[in-house]
Each structure stands twice: as C-alpha cells, then as structure tokens.
Amino acid sequence: MQNYFSKILISLLLIISTYGYSSELQDITVYRSPNCGCCSGWIKHLQEHQFNVIDIKTNNINKLK
C-alpha cells in the first residue's frame, strides 16, 4: 500500500513541476518582409501554440539572411 501512495505522490509532483514550465510563453523573433503572407500565417500558428512572437518587418530581408 505504501508503494502505491509513493507512486501517486511522485506522479503528482511530476505533473505539477511540468505544469509551471509549460505555462510560460516562450519568445520567438520573426524577421519578415511586410508583404509576406506566409510569414503572417506562421506568426498566427506560433501564437496559437503559446509563443510570444516578436514581429520585425524589414524591406531588406536579404541583408538578414
């Protein structure tokens, strides 16, 4: 019986510890052309999946590549 409760306690601790980590938004920077439609879709996808997107628009994207 004690072994059973130990397993439950360990499982709960693992769940609680991963919950705190996964609830934080991660920053991601996207450099893009202001006219790029696919980049806008990518930014929307990232935001829907809990990323904090820093959207930097530039007319000289080749300089950044």
C-alpha positions in Angstrom: 0.0 0.0 0.0 2.8 2.4 0.8 4.4 1.7 -2.6 1.1 2.6 -4.3 1.0 6.0 -2.5 4.6 6.7 -3.3 3.9 6.2 -7.0 0.9 8.5 -6.8 2.9 11.2 -5.0 5.8 11.0 -7.5 3.3 11.2 -10.4 1.6 14.3 -8.9 4.9 16.0 -8.3 6.0 15.4 -11.9 2.7 16.8 -13.3 2.9 19.9 -11.1 6.5 20.6 -11.9 5.9 20.3 -15.7 2.7 22.5 -15.5 4.7 25.5 -14.2 7.2 25.2 -17.0 4.7 24.8 -19.8 2.5 27.7 -18.8 5.3 30.2 -19.6 5.3 31.8 -23.0 8.4 31.4 -25.0 9.7 34.4 -27.0 10.4 33.9 -30.7 11.5 36.6 -33.1 10.3 36.5 -36.7 12.1 38.8 -39.3 9.9 39.2 -42.4 9.0 41.3 -45.4 5.9 43.4 -44.7 4.3 41.9 -47.8 4.8 38.2 -46.9 1.6 36.3 -46.4 3.1 33.0 -45.4 5.0 34.7 -42.6 1.8 36.1 -41.3 0.3 32.6 -41.2 3.4 31.3 -39.5 3.1 34.0 -36.8 -0.5 33.2 -36.2 0.3 29.5 -35.9 3.1 30.3 -33.3 0.7 32.5 -31.3 -1.9 29.7 -31.3 0.7 27.4 -29.8 1.6 29.6 -26.9 4.6 31.5 -28.3 5.1 35.2 -27.7 6.0 36.4 -31.2 8.2 39.5 -31.8 7.3 40.5 -35.3 10.1 42.5 -37.1 9.2 43.8 -40.5 12.0 44.8 -42.8 12.2 45.7 -46.5 15.8 44.4 -46.8 15.3 40.7 -45.7 18.3 39.6 -47.8 20.6 41.5 -45.5 19.5 39.4 -42.6 19.8 36.0 -44.4 
